Amino acid sequence: MAKKKQDMAAILDGFEAAAAKEHEVKEAKAVTVDTVEDGARATALVSMTKSDKDRLTAIAKAHGLSLSAFFRLAADEYIANHEW
């Protein structure tokens, strides 16, 4: 069982590294588009538990993103992958 966990950790580490790189490219593109097209910013409130916020913030920071950038990226990814 310990071997299985190590194998899964290795798989996830590789997946996370690839996902982080992909997210960096998309985030850079999103920032460029936002700055060029419309420099104005708007605020949206998202309600969640403190534990959800802490968990999502940790994930965002691990990938070099702010929570706001993480939410924008996640929303764009969801829309693109679910044909909205």
Contacts in CASP RR format, 6 or more apart in sequence:
PFRMAT RR
TARGET T0000
AUTHOR 0000-0000-0000
METHOD contacts of the structure
MODEL  1
MAKKKQDMAAILDGFEAAAAKEHEVKEAKAVTVDTVEDGARATALVSMTK
SDKDRLTAIAKAHGLSLSAFFRLAADEYIANHEW
16 62 0 8 1.000
19 63 0 8 1.000
20 62 0 8 1.000
20 63 0 8 1.000
20 64 0 8 1.000
23 63 0 8 1.000
23 65 0 8 1.000
23 73 0 8 1.000
24 63 0 8 1.000
24 64 0 8 1.000
26 73 0 8 1.000
26 76 0 8 1.000
26 77 0 8 1.000
27 65 0 8 1.000
27 69 0 8 1.000
27 73 0 8 1.000
30 69 0 8 1.000
30 72 0 8 1.000
30 73 0 8 1.000
30 76 0 8 1.000
31 69 0 8 1.000
46 71 0 8 1.000
48 56 0 8 1.000
53 67 0 8 1.000
56 67 0 8 1.000
56 70 0 8 1.000
57 67 0 8 1.000
59 70 0 8 1.000
60 66 0 8 1.000
60 67 0 8 1.000
60 69 0 8 1.000
60 70 0 8 1.000
63 70 0 8 1.000
65 73 0 8 1.000
78 84 0 8 1.000
END
